[in-house]
Amino acid sequence: MDSGTVVGRVIRSGIGALAVLSAVPAGAQSYPNKPIEVIVTTSAGSGGDVVSRSVAEIIRKQKLLPELLTVNNRVGGAGIIGYKYFMTKRGDPYTVMSVTSTILLMAFRAETKIGLENYTPLALFAIDPQTIMVKADSPFKTFKDLMKAMQQDSSSLVGATTSAAGTGRMVIHLMEKQAPGSRIKFVNFKGGSEAVTSVAGGHTTFSTENLSEGLPFVEGKKVRVLAVTSDRRLPQAPDVPTLQELGYPITAGTIRGFTFTAGVPKEAVATMETALKKAHESAEWKEIAKRNIFQDIFMGSEAFTQFLAKRMPEYQEFYEAIGLGKKK
């Protein structure tokens, strides 16, 4: 055989192989092959920030992904700044958002109107239930005592919350629905601990913030917990009844989870969902959930998507009731 023919075949073969390699799209390369940005819309030290950094660290330590998750706090506008930035990353598998219940509220804010169709939910990690807390020497010994006062004269009652449209405020709205005609005044504070401090000092009547925010006051016997808004009693507070137990159809809590934008490749979704599930199963996460008094629950992408869709009507009713819904 002519040596030139052999050489020619080798060259042609090499060129063909290069052509095949060059035809492989960048998206088909191993994912992830660079750091993944995690957007947090609240400040450092907040619940969403703590969850995001904890999960990122678990994934790093256990090498659940070949790349790091880097947290980026984009704070302002009650979450609007972070959400609007996130929406510029449509289809980008290297940008994840740490979500709370705000993901539902954004669909009804006139400034955003970001519906669930704009996301690819990845995983629900936990629900941070709200609690009804009063001062330790409050005349309201039970939640029913407080509801009775609401029905008789709500004008003297003041709630302590952290947002005019947050989950704590939503609980007040749901309480008002159980006492037709009542209207509770409320004061917003920068954080849950400040809200509970106001209750402990007698400046407000009750708080509807997370139990983790009020735990130091509970342990110091400065405030008393009347009820929790979870669907079952919390292992960390077994003596505190749920509102449903007491006959009130109220279930609420701050969502702790993660999402992609819409349009992200299915392979990336599957990879991230698997890593997050393994992180949730770790002993480190279980300790974090216990310490922060989370209702520890995991839902993958499909289940989390369905969960959000089911909660949407409740949030729509709430937003429209407080006059902050979409402008027509």
C-alpha positions in Angstrom: 0.0 0.0 0.0 1.3 3.5 -0.9 2.5 5.3 2.2 1.0 8.5 0.9 -2.4 6.8 0.9 -2.0 5.7 4.5 -0.9 9.1 5.6 -3.8 10.6 3.7 -6.3 8.3 5.5 -4.8 9.2 8.9 -5.1 12.9 8.2 -8.6 12.6 6.9 -9.5 10.5 9.9 -8.1 13.1 12.2 -9.9 15.9 10.5 -13.1 14.0 10.8 -12.7 13.4 14.5 -12.0 17.1 15.0 -15.1 18.0 13.0 -17.2 15.7 15.3 -15.7 17.2 18.4 -16.2 20.8 17.2 -19.8 19.9 16.5 -20.5 19.1 20.2 -22.4 22.0 21.7 -21.0 23.8 24.7 -24.1 22.8 26.7 -23.2 19.1 26.2 -20.0 19.5 28.3 -20.1 18.2 31.8 -22.3 20.3 34.0 -21.4 22.2 36.0 -18.0 23.3 34.8 -17.9 26.7 36.5 -19.2 28.1 39.8 -22.9 28.5 40.3 -24.3 31.8 41.6 -27.0 31.6 44.3 -29.1 34.8 44.5 -30.4 35.7 48.0 -32.8 38.7 48.1 -32.3 39.2 51.9 -29.3 40.4 53.9 -26.5 38.4 55.4 -27.7 36.5 58.5 -31.3 36.3 57.3 -33.1 33.0 57.2 -32.7 32.7 53.4 -29.0 33.6 53.7 -28.3 31.1 56.4 -30.0 28.3 54.5 -28.2 29.1 51.2 -24.8 29.4 52.8 -25.3 26.2 54.8 -26.4 24.2 51.8 -23.5 25.6 49.7 -21.1 24.5 52.4 -22.5 21.0 52.7 -22.3 20.6 48.9 -18.7 21.8 49.0 -17.6 19.6 51.9 -19.3 16.5 50.6 -18.2 17.2 47.0 -21.7 16.8 45.7 -20.9 19.0 42.7 -17.6 19.6 41.0 -18.0 23.3 41.3 -18.8 25.7 44.2 -22.1 27.5 44.9 -21.3 31.2 45.6 -23.9 33.3 47.4 -24.7 36.7 46.1 -26.9 38.9 48.3 -29.0 41.3 46.1 -31.0 43.2 48.7 -33.6 45.9 48.2 -37.1 46.7 47.3 -38.6 44.0 49.4 -37.0 41.4 47.1 -37.7 43.2 43.8 -34.1 44.0 43.0 -33.0 40.4 43.4 -35.9 39.0 41.5 -35.6 41.4 38.6 -31.9 40.5 38.3 -32.7 36.8 38.4 -35.1 37.2 35.6 -32.3 38.5 33.3 -30.7 35.0 33.7 -33.5 33.1 31.9 -32.2 29.6 30.8 -28.9 30.0 32.7 -28.1 26.9 34.6 -25.4 28.8 36.5 -27.8 31.0 38.4 -30.0 29.7 41.2 -32.3 31.7 43.5 -32.8 31.0 47.1 -36.6 31.4 47.5 -39.0 32.2 50.3 -42.8 32.7 50.1 -41.9 35.9 48.2 -41.8 33.9 45.1 -45.6 33.7 45.2 -46.1 37.3 46.1 -44.0 38.5 43.1 -46.7 37.2 40.8 -49.1 39.8 42.2 -47.0 42.8 42.7 -47.8 45.5 40.1 -44.0 46.3 39.8 -43.0 42.7 38.9 -45.9 40.4 37.8 -43.4 37.5 37.8 -45.6 34.4 37.6 -44.6 30.8 38.3 -44.1 30.1 34.6 -40.9 32.1 34.8 -39.2 29.5 37.1 -38.0 25.9 37.2 -38.4 25.1 40.9 -35.6 22.8 42.1 -36.3 21.8 45.7 -38.1 22.7 48.8 -35.8 22.3 51.8 -38.0 23.3 54.7 -40.9 25.4 55.9 -40.2 27.9 58.7 -43.5 28.1 60.5 -44.9 31.3 62.0 -46.0 31.4 65.6 -48.3 33.6 67.7 -46.3 34.9 70.6 -47.4 37.2 73.4 -45.7 38.7 76.4 -45.2 36.2 79.3 -47.7 38.0 81.6 -50.2 38.8 78.8 -53.9 38.4 79.8 -54.2 36.2 76.7 -53.3 32.7 78.0 -54.5 30.9 74.9 -54.9 31.6 71.2 -58.7 31.4 71.7 -58.4 34.2 74.3 -56.7 36.4 71.7 -59.3 35.5 69.1 -62.1 36.4 71.5 -60.6 39.8 72.1 -60.3 40.3 68.3 -64.0 39.5 67.9 -65.1 41.8 70.7 -62.8 44.8 70.0 -59.7 44.6 67.8 -58.9 48.3 68.0 -56.6 47.9 71.0 -54.5 45.0 69.5 -51.2 45.6 67.7 -49.3 42.9 65.8 -45.6 42.9 65.3 -44.3 41.8 61.9 -41.4 42.3 59.5 -43.2 43.1 56.3 -46.5 44.6 55.2 -46.8 41.7 52.7 -44.8 39.0 54.3 -45.9 35.6 55.8 -46.3 37.1 59.3 -48.7 39.7 57.9 -50.5 37.0 56.0 -51.1 35.2 59.3 -52.7 38.3 60.7 -55.0 38.5 57.6 -56.0 34.9 58.1 -56.7 35.5 61.8 -58.9 38.5 60.8 -60.9 36.2 58.4 -61.7 34.0 61.4 -63.0 37.0 63.3 -65.2 38.8 60.7 -65.1 42.6 61.1 -61.9 42.7 63.0 -58.9 44.8 61.8 -55.5 44.5 63.5 -53.1 47.3 63.5 -49.5 46.2 62.9 -46.0 47.5 63.1 -43.2 46.4 60.8 -39.7 45.9 62.2 -36.4 45.3 60.4 -36.2 41.7 61.6 -38.1 39.1 63.5 -36.0 39.5 66.7 -36.9 43.2 66.8 -40.6 42.3 66.4 -40.5 39.8 69.3 -38.5 42.3 71.4 -41.4 44.8 71.0 -43.8 42.1 72.3 -41.5 41.3 75.3 -41.4 45.0 76.1 -45.1 45.4 76.0 -45.0 47.8 73.0 -47.1 45.4 70.8 -49.7 42.8 71.7 -48.4 39.8 69.8 -46.0 38.7 67.0 -46.6 36.3 64.1 -42.9 35.8 63.3 -40.9 32.6 63.2 -40.3 30.7 66.4 -36.5 30.7 65.8 -36.6 34.5 66.0 -38.3 34.4 69.4 -36.6 31.4 70.9 -34.3 33.4 73.2 -37.3 35.3 74.6 -39.2 32.1 75.1 -36.3 30.4 76.9 -35.9 33.6 79.0 -39.6 33.4 79.9 -40.2 36.9 78.4 -42.7 35.7 75.8 -45.1 32.8 75.6 -46.1 30.9 72.4 -49.8 30.4 72.0 -49.8 28.4 68.7 -47.8 27.5 65.6 -49.0 27.6 62.0 -47.5 24.3 60.9 -49.6 21.4 59.8 -48.3 19.3 62.7 -46.6 20.0 66.1 -42.9 20.9 66.0 -40.6 18.4 67.6 -38.7 21.4 69.1 -41.9 22.7 70.7 -44.1 19.6 71.4 -46.3 21.4 73.9 -47.4 24.1 71.5 -50.6 23.3 69.6 -51.2 24.0 65.9 -53.9 26.4 64.9 -55.6 23.5 63.1 -55.7 21.6 66.3 -57.5 24.5 67.9 -60.1 24.6 65.2 -58.7 27.3 63.0 -58.0 26.4 59.3 -54.7 28.3 59.2 -51.5 26.8 57.9 -48.7 29.1 56.9 -44.9 29.3 57.0 -41.9 30.8 55.2 -40.8 28.6 52.3 -37.0 27.7 52.2 -36.1 26.4 48.8 -34.2 26.9 45.5 -35.2 27.5 41.9 -33.8 28.0 38.4 -35.4 30.4 35.9 -37.5 28.9 33.1 -35.7 27.4 30.1 -32.9 25.6 31.9 -31.7 22.3 30.3 -33.3 19.2 31.9 -29.9 17.7 32.5 -28.9 20.7 34.7 -32.1 20.5 36.6 -31.6 16.8 37.3 -28.0 17.3 38.4 -28.9 20.2 40.8 -31.9 18.4 42.2 -29.8 15.3 43.0 -27.1 17.3 44.7 -29.7 19.2 46.8 -31.5 16.0 47.8 -28.2 14.6 49.1 -27.4 17.8 50.9 -30.8 17.6 52.6 -30.2 14.0 53.7 -26.9 14.9 55.4 -26.5 15.0 59.2 -25.2 18.6 58.9 -28.5 19.7 57.4 -30.6 17.9 59.9 -28.7 19.7 62.7 -29.3 23.0 61.0 -33.0 22.3 60.6 -33.3 21.4 64.2 -31.3 24.4 65.5 -33.4 26.8 63.4 -36.7 25.1 64.3 -37.6 24.4 60.7 -40.4 22.0 59.7 -37.9 19.7 57.8 -39.4 18.6 54.5 -37.9 17.9 51.1 -39.7 18.1 47.7 -37.9 17.6 44.4 -38.5 19.7 41.3 -41.9 18.3 40.2 -43.4 18.1 43.7 -42.2 21.6 44.6 -43.7 23.0 41.4 -47.1 21.5 42.3 -46.8 22.7 45.9 -46.2 26.3 44.7 -49.1 26.1 42.3 -51.5 24.9 45.0 -50.5 27.8 47.3 -50.9 30.5 44.7 -54.7 31.1 45.1 -54.2 31.7 48.8 -51.5 34.3 48.2 -53.6 35.9 45.5 -56.5 36.3 47.9 -54.2 37.8 50.5 -52.6 40.3 48.2 -55.9 41.5 46.8 -57.4 41.8 50.3 -54.6 44.1 51.4 -54.8 46.2 48.2 -51.4 45.3 46.8 -52.5 43.1 43.9 -51.9 43.6 40.2 -53.2 46.9 38.8 -55.6 46.4 35.9 
